[in-house]
Every structure is written in structure tokens, then in C-alpha cells.
């Protein structure tokens, strides 16, 4: 999430926070009883993550999202084989 061009959006930060809270809580979709705690945790993690990303410093050039996506696809193809299309 750090040092990308264009910069990471708040929506991407929130999506990562949701993924993290789901992993830690072991709940894909919290019950009504746990919804408030779950949402508060997502808000807290989002806020802390944004603060971290915004304060990190680097001398490196920003990474390209498109190039990083292509590299990830190449790694996946090597690991799992070429992607198949469903017709």
C-alpha cells in the first residue's frame, strides 16, 4: 500500500482493514451481536493504517500499480498454471 502511484485510496485502506479484521476475528460476516465491535475494529485499523502509510518516508521511486499487477499475474501463472476462461 505504500509508495504506489497513484497513491493508495481510503477505499483500498478500508478494504485491507476489513480483510485483516475478518482474518483476526475468524468471521467473514459478524453476527448482529458482534457487528458494532467488528465495525469499530475496521474503523480503528483503517485509521491507523492510513496514518502509517501517510508518514512513511522513502527515497525510492513510486511503484506502478499496473506493473505490480502484471508481476503478480505472472507469479500466479507460474505457480498455478495459465488462467482459464469460462465460456
NUROKE-97485 format. One record per atom (N, C-alpha, C): atom name; chain; x, y, z; residue number from 1. Coordinates in steps of 0.2 Angstrom, whole numbers. Example, Ala and Ser with C-alpha at 12.3 -4.5 7.8 and 13.67 -1.06 7.14 Angstrom:
<pts>
[pt 'N'; 'A'; [66; -28; 39]; 1];
[pt 'CA'; 'A'; [62; -22; 39]; 1];
[pt 'C'; 'A'; [66; -16; 39]; 1];
[pt 'N'; 'A'; [64; -11; 35]; 2];
[pt 'CA'; 'A'; [68; -5; 36]; 2];
[pt 'C'; 'A'; [64; 0; 39]; 2];
</pts>
This chain:
<pts>
[pt 'N'; 'A'; [4; -6; 0]; 1];
[pt 'CA'; 'A'; [0; 0; 0]; 1];
[pt 'C'; 'A'; [4; 6; 0]; 1];
[pt 'N'; 'A'; [11; 6; 2]; 2];
[pt 'CA'; 'A'; [15; 11; 2]; 2];
[pt 'C'; 'A'; [19; 12; -4]; 2];
[pt 'N'; 'A'; [20; 18; -6]; 3];
[pt 'CA'; 'A'; [24; 21; -12]; 3];
[pt 'C'; 'A'; [22; 18; -18]; 3];
[pt 'N'; 'A'; [15; 19; -19]; 4];
[pt 'CA'; 'A'; [12; 17; -26]; 4];
[pt 'C'; 'A'; [10; 24; -29]; 4];
[pt 'N'; 'A'; [10; 23; -36]; 5];
[pt 'CA'; 'A'; [7; 29; -40]; 5];
[pt 'C'; 'A'; [2; 26; -44]; 5];
[pt 'N'; 'A'; [-4; 28; -44]; 6];
[pt 'CA'; 'A'; [-7; 33; -39]; 6];
[pt 'C'; 'A'; [-7; 31; -32]; 6];
[pt 'N'; 'A'; [-7; 35; -27]; 7];
[pt 'CA'; 'A'; [-7; 34; -20]; 7];
[pt 'C'; 'A'; [-13; 29; -18]; 7];
[pt 'N'; 'A'; [-12; 26; -13]; 8];
[pt 'CA'; 'A'; [-17; 21; -10]; 8];
[pt 'C'; 'A'; [-23; 26; -8]; 8];
[pt 'N'; 'A'; [-29; 23; -10]; 9];
[pt 'CA'; 'A'; [-35; 27; -8]; 9];
[pt 'C'; 'A'; [-38; 25; -2]; 9];
[pt 'N'; 'A'; [-42; 29; 1]; 10];
[pt 'CA'; 'A'; [-46; 27; 8]; 10];
[pt 'C'; 'A'; [-50; 21; 7]; 10];
[pt 'N'; 'A'; [-53; 20; 1]; 11];
[pt 'CA'; 'A'; [-57; 13; 0]; 11];
[pt 'C'; 'A'; [-52; 7; 0]; 11];
[pt 'N'; 'A'; [-46; 8; -3]; 12];
[pt 'CA'; 'A'; [-41; 2; -3]; 12];
[pt 'C'; 'A'; [-39; 1; 5]; 12];
[pt 'N'; 'A'; [-38; 6; 8]; 13];
[pt 'CA'; 'A'; [-36; 5; 15]; 13];
[pt 'C'; 'A'; [-41; 2; 19]; 13];
[pt 'N'; 'A'; [-48; 4; 18]; 14];
[pt 'CA'; 'A'; [-53; 1; 22]; 14];
[pt 'C'; 'A'; [-54; -6; 20]; 14];
[pt 'N'; 'A'; [-53; -8; 13]; 15];
[pt 'CA'; 'A'; [-54; -15; 11]; 15];
[pt 'C'; 'A'; [-49; -19; 14]; 15];
[pt 'N'; 'A'; [-42; -17; 15]; 16];
[pt 'CA'; 'A'; [-37; -20; 18]; 16];
[pt 'C'; 'A'; [-39; -21; 26]; 16];
[pt 'N'; 'A'; [-42; -16; 29]; 17];
[pt 'CA'; 'A'; [-44; -17; 36]; 17];
[pt 'C'; 'A'; [-49; -22; 37]; 17];
[pt 'N'; 'A'; [-54; -22; 33]; 18];
[pt 'CA'; 'A'; [-59; -27; 33]; 18];
[pt 'C'; 'A'; [-56; -34; 32]; 18];
[pt 'N'; 'A'; [-52; -35; 28]; 19];
[pt 'CA'; 'A'; [-48; -42; 27]; 19];
[pt 'C'; 'A'; [-45; -44; 33]; 19];
[pt 'N'; 'A'; [-41; -39; 36]; 20];
[pt 'CA'; 'A'; [-37; -40; 42]; 20];
[pt 'C'; 'A'; [-42; -42; 48]; 20];
[pt 'N'; 'A'; [-47; -38; 49]; 21];
[pt 'CA'; 'A'; [-52; -39; 55]; 21];
[pt 'C'; 'A'; [-55; -46; 54]; 21];
[pt 'N'; 'A'; [-57; -48; 47]; 22];
[pt 'CA'; 'A'; [-60; -54; 46]; 22];
[pt 'C'; 'A'; [-55; -60; 48]; 22];
[pt 'N'; 'A'; [-49; -59; 46]; 23];
[pt 'CA'; 'A'; [-44; -64; 47]; 23];
[pt 'C'; 'A'; [-43; -65; 55]; 23];
[pt 'N'; 'A'; [-42; -60; 58]; 24];
[pt 'CA'; 'A'; [-41; -60; 66]; 24];
[pt 'C'; 'A'; [-47; -63; 69]; 24];
[pt 'N'; 'A'; [-53; -60; 67]; 25];
[pt 'CA'; 'A'; [-59; -62; 71]; 25];
[pt 'C'; 'A'; [-61; -69; 69]; 25];
[pt 'N'; 'A'; [-59; -72; 63]; 26];
[pt 'CA'; 'A'; [-62; -78; 61]; 26];
[pt 'C'; 'A'; [-69; -78; 58]; 26];
[pt 'N'; 'A'; [-71; -72; 57]; 27];
[pt 'CA'; 'A'; [-78; -71; 55]; 27];
[pt 'C'; 'A'; [-78; -67; 48]; 27];
[pt 'N'; 'A'; [-81; -70; 43]; 28];
[pt 'CA'; 'A'; [-82; -67; 37]; 28];
[pt 'C'; 'A'; [-87; -62; 37]; 28];
[pt 'N'; 'A'; [-93; -64; 41]; 29];
[pt 'CA'; 'A'; [-98; -59; 42]; 29];
[pt 'C'; 'A'; [-100; -59; 49]; 29];
[pt 'N'; 'A'; [-99; -54; 53]; 30];
[pt 'CA'; 'A'; [-101; -55; 60]; 30];
[pt 'C'; 'A'; [-108; -55; 62]; 30];
[pt 'N'; 'A'; [-110; -58; 67]; 31];
[pt 'CA'; 'A'; [-117; -58; 69]; 31];
[pt 'C'; 'A'; [-119; -51; 71]; 31];
[pt 'N'; 'A'; [-125; -50; 72]; 32];
[pt 'CA'; 'A'; [-128; -44; 74]; 32];
[pt 'C'; 'A'; [-125; -42; 81]; 32];
[pt 'N'; 'A'; [-124; -47; 85]; 33];
[pt 'CA'; 'A'; [-121; -45; 92]; 33];
[pt 'C'; 'A'; [-114; -43; 92]; 33];
[pt 'N'; 'A'; [-110; -45; 86]; 34];
[pt 'CA'; 'A'; [-103; -43; 86]; 34];
[pt 'C'; 'A'; [-102; -37; 80]; 34];
[pt 'N'; 'A'; [-107; -35; 77]; 35];
[pt 'CA'; 'A'; [-107; -31; 72]; 35];
[pt 'C'; 'A'; [-103; -24; 74]; 35];
[pt 'N'; 'A'; [-106; -21; 79]; 36];
[pt 'CA'; 'A'; [-103; -15; 82]; 36];
[pt 'C'; 'A'; [-95; -15; 83]; 36];
[pt 'N'; 'A'; [-93; -21; 87]; 37];
[pt 'CA'; 'A'; [-86; -22; 88]; 37];
[pt 'C'; 'A'; [-82; -23; 82]; 37];
[pt 'N'; 'A'; [-85; -27; 77]; 38];
[pt 'CA'; 'A'; [-82; -28; 71]; 38];
[pt 'C'; 'A'; [-81; -21; 67]; 38];
[pt 'N'; 'A'; [-86; -17; 66]; 39];
[pt 'CA'; 'A'; [-86; -11; 63]; 39];
[pt 'C'; 'A'; [-81; -6; 66]; 39];
[pt 'N'; 'A'; [-81; -6; 73]; 40];
[pt 'CA'; 'A'; [-76; -2; 76]; 40];
[pt 'C'; 'A'; [-69; -4; 75]; 40];
[pt 'N'; 'A'; [-68; -10; 75]; 41];
[pt 'CA'; 'A'; [-61; -13; 74]; 41];
[pt 'C'; 'A'; [-59; -11; 67]; 41];
[pt 'N'; 'A'; [-63; -11; 62]; 42];
[pt 'CA'; 'A'; [-62; -10; 55]; 42];
[pt 'C'; 'A'; [-60; -2; 55]; 42];
[pt 'N'; 'A'; [-64; 2; 58]; 43];
[pt 'CA'; 'A'; [-63; 9; 58]; 43];
[pt 'C'; 'A'; [-56; 11; 61]; 43];
[pt 'N'; 'A'; [-54; 8; 67]; 44];
[pt 'CA'; 'A'; [-48; 9; 70]; 44];
[pt 'C'; 'A'; [-42; 7; 66]; 44];
[pt 'N'; 'A'; [-42; 1; 63]; 45];
[pt 'CA'; 'A'; [-37; -2; 59]; 45];
[pt 'C'; 'A'; [-36; 3; 53]; 45];
[pt 'N'; 'A'; [-42; 5; 50]; 46];
[pt 'CA'; 'A'; [-41; 9; 44]; 46];
[pt 'C'; 'A'; [-38; 16; 46]; 46];
[pt 'N'; 'A'; [-40; 19; 51]; 47];
[pt 'CA'; 'A'; [-37; 25; 53]; 47];
[pt 'C'; 'A'; [-29; 24; 55]; 47];
[pt 'N'; 'A'; [-27; 19; 58]; 48];
[pt 'CA'; 'A'; [-20; 18; 60]; 48];
[pt 'C'; 'A'; [-16; 16; 53]; 48];
[pt 'N'; 'A'; [-19; 12; 49]; 49];
[pt 'CA'; 'A'; [-16; 11; 43]; 49];
[pt 'C'; 'A'; [-14; 17; 38]; 49];
[pt 'N'; 'A'; [-20; 21; 38]; 50];
[pt 'CA'; 'A'; [-19; 27; 34]; 50];
[pt 'C'; 'A'; [-13; 32; 37]; 50];
[pt 'N'; 'A'; [-13; 32; 44]; 51];
[pt 'CA'; 'A'; [-8; 36; 47]; 51];
[pt 'C'; 'A'; [-1; 34; 46]; 51];
[pt 'N'; 'A'; [-1; 27; 46]; 52];
[pt 'CA'; 'A'; [6; 24; 45]; 52];
[pt 'C'; 'A'; [8; 25; 37]; 52];
[pt 'N'; 'A'; [4; 24; 33]; 53];
[pt 'CA'; 'A'; [6; 25; 26]; 53];
[pt 'C'; 'A'; [7; 32; 24]; 53];
[pt 'N'; 'A'; [4; 37; 27]; 54];
[pt 'CA'; 'A'; [5; 44; 26]; 54];
[pt 'C'; 'A'; [11; 46; 29]; 54];
[pt 'N'; 'A'; [14; 43; 34]; 55];
[pt 'CA'; 'A'; [20; 45; 37]; 55];
[pt 'C'; 'A'; [26; 42; 35]; 55];
[pt 'N'; 'A'; [26; 36; 32]; 56];
[pt 'CA'; 'A'; [32; 33; 30]; 56];
[pt 'C'; 'A'; [36; 37; 25]; 56];
[pt 'N'; 'A'; [42; 36; 25]; 57];
[pt 'CA'; 'A'; [47; 40; 20]; 57];
[pt 'C'; 'A'; [51; 35; 16]; 57];
[pt 'N'; 'A'; [52; 37; 10]; 58];
[pt 'CA'; 'A'; [57; 33; 6]; 58];
[pt 'C'; 'A'; [60; 37; 1]; 58];
[pt 'N'; 'A'; [66; 35; -2]; 59];
[pt 'CA'; 'A'; [70; 38; -7]; 59];
[pt 'C'; 'A'; [68; 35; -14]; 59];
[pt 'N'; 'A'; [65; 29; -13]; 60];
[pt 'CA'; 'A'; [63; 25; -19]; 60];
[pt 'C'; 'A'; [58; 28; -24]; 60];
[pt 'N'; 'A'; [58; 27; -30]; 61];
[pt 'CA'; 'A'; [53; 30; -34]; 61];
[pt 'C'; 'A'; [46; 26; -33]; 61];
[pt 'N'; 'A'; [41; 29; -34]; 62];
[pt 'CA'; 'A'; [34; 25; -33]; 62];
[pt 'C'; 'A'; [34; 20; -38]; 62];
[pt 'N'; 'A'; [30; 14; -35]; 63];
[pt 'CA'; 'A'; [29; 8; -39]; 63];
[pt 'C'; 'A'; [23; 9; -43]; 63];
[pt 'N'; 'A'; [23; 6; -49]; 64];
[pt 'CA'; 'A'; [17; 7; -54]; 64];
[pt 'C'; 'A'; [12; 1; -52]; 64];
[pt 'N'; 'A'; [6; 3; -51]; 65];
[pt 'CA'; 'A'; [1; -2; -49]; 65];
[pt 'C'; 'A'; [0; -7; -55]; 65];
[pt 'N'; 'A'; [0; -4; -61]; 66];
[pt 'CA'; 'A'; [-1; -9; -67]; 66];
[pt 'C'; 'A'; [5; -14; -68]; 66];
[pt 'N'; 'A'; [11; -12; -67]; 67];
[pt 'CA'; 'A'; [17; -16; -67]; 67];
[pt 'C'; 'A'; [17; -21; -62]; 67];
[pt 'N'; 'A'; [15; -19; -55]; 68];
[pt 'CA'; 'A'; [14; -24; -50]; 68];
[pt 'C'; 'A'; [9; -29; -51]; 68];
[pt 'N'; 'A'; [3; -27; -54]; 69];
[pt 'CA'; 'A'; [-2; -32; -56]; 69];
[pt 'C'; 'A'; [0; -37; -61]; 69];
[pt 'N'; 'A'; [4; -35; -66]; 70];
[pt 'CA'; 'A'; [7; -39; -71]; 70];
[pt 'C'; 'A'; [11; -44; -68]; 70];
[pt 'N'; 'A'; [16; -42; -63]; 71];
[pt 'CA'; 'A'; [20; -46; -60]; 71];
[pt 'C'; 'A'; [17; -51; -56]; 71];
[pt 'N'; 'A'; [11; -49; -52]; 72];
[pt 'CA'; 'A'; [8; -54; -48]; 72];
[pt 'C'; 'A'; [4; -59; -53]; 72];
[pt 'N'; 'A'; [2; -57; -58]; 73];
[pt 'CA'; 'A'; [-2; -62; -63]; 73];
[pt 'C'; 'A'; [4; -67; -66]; 73];
[pt 'N'; 'A'; [10; -65; -67]; 74];
[pt 'CA'; 'A'; [15; -69; -69]; 74];
[pt 'C'; 'A'; [17; -74; -64]; 74];
[pt 'N'; 'A'; [17; -72; -58]; 75];
[pt 'CA'; 'A'; [19; -76; -52]; 75];
[pt 'C'; 'A'; [14; -82; -51]; 75];
[pt 'N'; 'A'; [7; -79; -52]; 76];
[pt 'CA'; 'A'; [2; -84; -51]; 76];
[pt 'C'; 'A'; [2; -89; -57]; 76];
[pt 'N'; 'A'; [3; -87; -63]; 77];
[pt 'CA'; 'A'; [3; -92; -69]; 77];
[pt 'C'; 'A'; [9; -97; -68]; 77];
[pt 'N'; 'A'; [14; -95; -65]; 78];
[pt 'CA'; 'A'; [20; -99; -64]; 78];
[pt 'C'; 'A'; [18; -104; -58]; 78];
[pt 'N'; 'A'; [15; -102; -53]; 79];
[pt 'CA'; 'A'; [13; -106; -48]; 79];
[pt 'C'; 'A'; [7; -111; -49]; 79];
[pt 'N'; 'A'; [2; -108; -52]; 80];
[pt 'CA'; 'A'; [-5; -112; -53]; 80];
[pt 'C'; 'A'; [-6; -114; -61]; 80];
[pt 'N'; 'A'; [-2; -111; -65]; 81];
[pt 'CA'; 'A'; [-3; -113; -72]; 81];
[pt 'C'; 'A'; [-7; -107; -75]; 81];
[pt 'N'; 'A'; [-8; -107; -82]; 82];
[pt 'CA'; 'A'; [-11; -101; -85]; 82];
[pt 'C'; 'A'; [-19; -101; -83]; 82];
[pt 'N'; 'A'; [-21; -95; -83]; 83];
[pt 'CA'; 'A'; [-28; -94; -81]; 83];
[pt 'C'; 'A'; [-33; -96; -87]; 83];
[pt 'N'; 'A'; [-38; -99; -84]; 84];
[pt 'CA'; 'A'; [-43; -102; -89]; 84];
[pt 'C'; 'A'; [-49; -98; -89]; 84];
[pt 'N'; 'A'; [-52; -97; -95]; 85];
[pt 'CA'; 'A'; [-58; -93; -96]; 85];
[pt 'C'; 'A'; [-64; -98; -96]; 85];
[pt 'N'; 'A'; [-70; -96; -93]; 86];
[pt 'CA'; 'A'; [-76; -99; -93]; 86];
[pt 'C'; 'A'; [-80; -97; -98]; 86];
[pt 'N'; 'A'; [-83; -102; -102]; 87];
[pt 'CA'; 'A'; [-87; -100; -108]; 87];
[pt 'C'; 'A'; [-94; -102; -107]; 87];
</pts>
